Amino acid sequence: MTDELIDDFGRRVRYVRISVTDRCDFRCVYCMSEEMTFLPRAQVLTLEELAMVARAFTEMGVEKIRLTGGEPLVRRDIDRLVGDIGALPGLKDFAMTTNGASLGKFAPRLREAGLQRLNISLDSLDPERFRRLTRTGDLSRVIDGIRAAREAGFERIKLNAVILKGRNDDEVVDLVDFARAEGVDISFIEEMPLGDVSDHSRDETYCSSDEVQALIEARHALIPTTESTLGPSRYFRMADSETRVGFISPHSHNFCDSCNRVRVTVEGRLLLCLGNEHSVDLRAVLRRHPGDIDALKDAIVKAMPLKPERHHFTTDGDVQVVRFMNMTGG
C-alpha cells in the first residue's frame, strides 16, 4: 500500500481536518441555523474511531491534523482524544479550531496533551455585536480564553474573523490592533456558501479579501511572505509587529491548484473538497471492519480519485452545498 495520498491532479494530501462534533454552544449566523437538529450519538464517530482515522492518515504521510467541530471542546473527553492523536509519530502540526469560550478551563490540559496550535474564532470586539453574530456568545469569556491559551504556552495562536459587509467590516483594523496587542496572529475569511442561512443575504454581505486588505493597509503596511501552515491562508507581516495577518479567500483568490487537504465529518464522511459533495463513508468501513486499519487505509486511498480539481463557489447568494459548516467541520 502506498505511504502517500496523491490525487488525480498530482496534489499530495498532507493535511486532514477532523470534526469531532456537530454541536456547538454558539449559533454563529454564517455557520448554522438558530434552531438546529444535531446527530444522534450512534451516527457520530467514537473517540476510538476518530483516533484510528487520525492514525491511518498519519501512516500515509499526513503531517498536519486539525480538530474541528461544531465546537470541539463540547465533546466529552476531548483531552483524551488530543492525547491519543498528539502521540502519533510523523505528526508535525497538531491544531484545533475553537470558539474559545471554554479555553479558560481546557487550555492547560490541551497543551499538556500535545496540542500545538489554536485557531480561535473572533468576529467582533463589541459585546453586543458579538452576541448578535454568535446568537449566544459571551465576548468576555472568549477574550479570557485567548489569554488562558497564551499562558498555557501554545506554539502559535491565530484569530479567525469572518467579515460580513455591513455587519463587522468596520472592525477590521480594530481586530488587527487587538491581535497585535495580544501577540497573536489573525486571518480574515471570506464567507463560504454552505447551508441555507436565514439571518442574512450572502450576496449583500460578501466582503472580499482585497477589500479587507485595503482597510488594513490604510493603517498598517502589509509585507507579503511565503510563510505557510499547510492551510489556505496567504500571510503578510508588519514591520513593527510579530503578528501575522492572513487572508483565506475561497472566492477572490482561489487556492484549489495547491489544495493539500481533505476533511472527515463527525459522522465519518471523508470529504475530498469543502465545496463539493464527493465523499466516502469511512464510518461504514470502521464498523464493518473494527480495528482493521488496513481496510480503513484502503478506503482512503480509493477515495483519492474523487477529489475534484476545484470548487465553484459564487458570491451571488446561491447555496452550492446544503450542509452547514458545523456539519462539515470548521
C-alpha positions in Angstrom: 0.0 0.0 0.0 1.2 3.5 -0.9 2.5 5.6 2.0 1.3 8.8 0.3 -2.0 10.1 -0.7 -1.9 11.7 -4.2 -5.0 12.8 -6.2 -5.5 12.6 -9.9 -4.1 16.1 -10.3 -0.8 15.3 -8.6 -1.6 17.1 -5.4 -0.3 15.3 -2.3 -2.6 15.3 0.7 -0.6 16.3 3.8 -3.4 17.8 5.9 -6.6 16.4 7.3 -9.3 18.3 9.3 -11.3 16.0 11.5 -14.6 17.1 13.0 -15.2 15.7 16.5 -18.8 17.0 17.0 -21.6 18.9 15.1 -22.7 20.5 18.3 -21.7 24.0 19.5 -22.5 26.3 22.4 -22.7 29.2 19.8 -25.0 29.6 16.9 -23.0 31.8 14.6 -25.1 33.4 11.8 -22.8 32.2 8.9 -22.4 28.7 10.3 -25.8 27.3 11.3 -29.5 28.0 11.8 -30.7 29.3 15.1 -32.7 26.1 15.7 -30.6 23.1 14.9 -31.2 19.4 14.9 -28.0 17.5 15.8 -26.9 14.0 15.0 -27.9 11.1 17.4 -24.9 9.6 19.2 -24.9 6.4 17.2 -24.2 8.3 14.0 -21.2 10.1 15.5 -17.7 8.5 15.4 -16.5 7.3 18.8 -13.3 8.7 20.2 -11.6 5.4 19.4 -12.8 5.6 15.8 -11.6 9.2 15.5 -8.2 8.2 16.8 -8.0 5.4 14.3 -8.8 7.7 11.4 -6.0 10.1 12.6 -3.6 7.2 12.8 -4.4 5.9 9.3 -3.8 9.3 7.8 -0.5 9.9 9.6 0.7 6.5 8.5 0.0 7.5 4.9 2.1 10.7 5.1 -0.3 13.3 6.5 1.7 15.8 8.5 -1.0 18.1 9.9 -4.2 17.3 11.7 -6.7 20.0 12.9 -9.6 19.1 15.1 -12.8 21.0 14.4 -16.5 21.0 15.1 -19.0 22.4 15.8 -17.1 23.3 18.9 -14.6 20.6 19.8 -14.5 21.5 23.4 -18.1 20.4 24.0 -17.1 16.8 23.1 -16.8 14.8 26.3 -13.2 13.6 27.0 -11.8 15.7 24.2 -8.5 15.9 26.0 -8.1 12.1 25.9 -8.5 12.2 22.1 -6.0 15.0 21.9 -3.5 12.9 23.9 -4.0 9.9 21.6 -3.5 11.9 18.4 -0.7 14.0 19.8 1.3 10.9 20.4 1.2 9.7 16.8 4.6 9.5 15.1 5.1 11.6 12.0 2.6 14.3 13.0 4.4 17.7 12.6 1.5 20.1 13.2 -1.4 19.4 15.5 -4.0 22.1 15.9 -7.6 22.9 16.9 -10.3 25.4 15.8 -12.4 26.6 18.7 -14.7 29.5 19.6 -12.5 30.0 22.7 -15.3 30.1 25.3 -14.1 27.0 27.1 -10.3 27.6 26.9 -10.2 29.1 30.4 -10.9 25.5 31.5 -9.2 23.4 28.8 -6.2 25.3 27.6 -3.6 23.9 30.0 -5.0 20.3 29.6 -4.9 20.5 25.8 -1.4 21.9 25.7 -0.2 19.2 28.1 -1.9 16.5 26.0 0.1 17.5 22.9 -1.9 20.1 21.1 0.5 22.6 19.5 -1.6 25.4 17.9 -5.0 27.0 18.3 -7.3 28.9 15.9 -9.9 31.0 17.8 -12.9 32.5 16.1 -13.4 36.2 16.9 -15.6 38.3 14.6 -16.2 41.3 16.8 -14.8 43.2 19.7 -18.2 44.8 20.6 -20.0 42.6 23.2 -23.5 43.3 21.9 -22.5 42.8 18.2 -20.6 39.7 19.2 -23.7 38.3 20.8 -25.8 39.1 17.7 -23.3 37.4 15.4 -22.9 34.3 17.6 -26.5 34.5 18.9 -25.4 33.1 22.3 -21.7 34.1 22.8 -20.1 36.0 25.7 -17.2 38.1 24.4 -15.5 38.3 27.8 -15.2 34.5 28.0 -13.6 34.3 24.6 -11.1 37.0 25.4 -10.3 35.3 28.7 -9.9 32.1 26.7 -7.4 33.7 24.4 -5.3 34.9 27.3 -5.5 31.5 29.0 -4.2 29.9 25.8 -1.3 32.3 25.7 -0.5 31.5 29.3 -0.6 27.8 28.5 2.2 28.2 26.0 0.8 27.1 22.7 3.3 27.4 19.8 1.1 29.7 17.9 -2.4 31.2 18.4 -4.4 32.6 15.5 -7.7 34.5 15.5 -10.1 33.8 12.7 -12.6 36.6 11.6 -15.3 36.1 9.0 -16.0 39.6 7.7 -19.6 40.4 6.6 -20.2 43.7 4.8 -22.5 45.9 6.9 -22.1 43.7 9.9 -18.5 43.9 11.1 -16.3 45.3 8.3 -15.9 48.5 10.3 -14.0 46.5 12.9 -11.2 45.1 10.6 -8.5 47.5 11.8 -9.6 47.1 15.4 -9.3 43.4 15.2 -5.8 43.7 13.8 -4.8 46.1 16.6 -6.3 43.6 19.1 -4.2 40.8 17.7 -1.1 43.0 17.8 -1.7 43.9 21.4 -2.3 40.2 22.4 0.7 38.9 20.5 -1.3 36.5 18.3 -1.9 36.1 14.5 -5.1 36.9 12.7 -6.8 35.6 9.5 -9.7 37.2 7.7 -12.0 34.8 5.9 -14.5 35.3 3.1 -17.9 33.8 3.9 -18.4 30.4 2.3 -21.8 29.5 0.7 -22.5 26.4 2.9 -26.0 25.8 4.1 -29.1 28.0 3.6 -28.8 30.7 6.3 -31.8 32.7 7.2 -30.1 35.6 9.0 -28.7 37.5 6.0 -28.4 37.5 2.3 -24.9 36.4 1.3 -24.7 38.4 -1.9 -25.3 41.6 0.2 -22.8 40.7 3.0 -19.9 39.4 0.8 -16.7 41.2 1.6 -13.6 40.3 -0.4 -10.1 39.8 1.0 -8.9 42.6 -1.2 -11.4 45.0 0.4 -10.3 43.8 3.9 -6.6 44.2 2.9 -7.2 47.8 1.7 -8.8 48.6 5.1 -5.8 47.3 7.0 -3.3 49.0 4.7 -4.8 52.4 5.4 -3.3 51.9 8.9 -0.6 49.2 8.6 1.7 48.5 5.7 1.5 44.7 4.9 4.5 42.9 3.6 3.8 39.7 1.6 5.5 36.5 2.9 5.8 32.9 1.6 5.0 31.5 5.1 2.6 28.6 5.2 0.9 26.4 7.8 -0.1 24.0 5.1 -3.5 25.7 5.1 -5.1 28.1 2.6 -4.0 31.4 4.3 -1.9 33.9 2.4 0.2 35.6 5.1 1.5 39.1 5.5 3.8 40.7 8.1 4.0 44.2 9.5 7.4 45.8 10.1 6.6 46.8 13.7 5.0 43.6 15.0 5.4 39.8 15.2 1.7 39.4 14.4 1.0 37.8 11.0 -2.1 38.8 9.0 -3.6 36.1 6.8 -6.4 36.0 4.2 -8.5 33.0 3.3 -10.1 33.8 0.0 -12.2 30.9 -1.5 -13.9 33.4 -3.8 -11.4 36.1 -4.8 -8.1 34.2 -4.7 -9.0 30.5 -5.4 -6.4 28.2 -3.9 -7.6 24.9 -5.4 -4.5 24.3 -7.5 -2.4 23.8 -4.4 -5.0 22.1 -2.2 -3.5 19.5 0.1 -6.4 19.0 2.4 -9.3 16.6 3.0 -11.9 16.6 5.7 -13.6 13.9 7.8 -17.0 14.9 9.2 -18.2 13.8 12.6 -20.3 11.1 11.0 -17.3 9.7 9.2 -17.7 11.0 5.7 -14.4 11.7 4.0 -15.0 14.9 2.1 -12.5 15.4 -0.7 -13.4 19.1 -1.2 -15.1 21.6 1.0 -17.2 22.9 -1.9 -18.4 19.6 -3.3 -20.3 16.6 -2.1 -17.9 14.0 -3.2 -17.4 11.7 -0.2 -16.7 8.2 1.1 -18.3 6.7 4.1 -15.5 5.8 6.5 -17.8 5.1 9.4 -19.2 2.1 7.4 -15.7 0.8 6.9 -14.8 1.3 10.6 -17.8 -0.6 11.8 -17.7 -3.3 9.2 -14.0 -4.0 9.9 -13.5 -2.9 13.6 -9.8 -2.5 14.4 -8.7 -3.2 10.9 -6.6 -0.2 10.0 -5.6 -1.6 6.6 -9.2 -1.7 5.5 -9.5 1.9 6.5 -6.4 2.9 4.6 -7.6 1.1 1.5 -10.9 3.0 1.6 -9.0 6.3 1.9 -6.6 5.5 -0.9 -9.5 4.5 -3.2 -11.3 7.8 -2.4 -8.5 10.0 -3.8 -9.7 10.0 -7.5 -12.9 11.6 -6.2 -11.0 14.8 -5.2 -12.1 17.4 -7.8 -9.9 19.9 -9.5 -11.6 22.8 -7.9 -14.6 24.2 -6.1 -17.1 26.5 -7.8 -18.3 29.0 -5.1 -20.2 32.0 -6.2 -20.9 35.3 -4.4 -24.5 35.8 -5.6 -26.1 34.2 -2.6 -26.6 30.9 -4.3 -26.1 27.9 -2.0 -23.8 25.4 -3.7 -23.7 23.0 -0.7 -26.7 22.4 1.5 -24.8 21.1 4.6 -24.0 23.8 7.2 -20.4 24.5 8.2 -21.0 22.8 11.6 -21.7 19.6 9.8 -18.6 19.9 7.7 -16.0 20.9 10.3 -14.8 24.5 10.5 
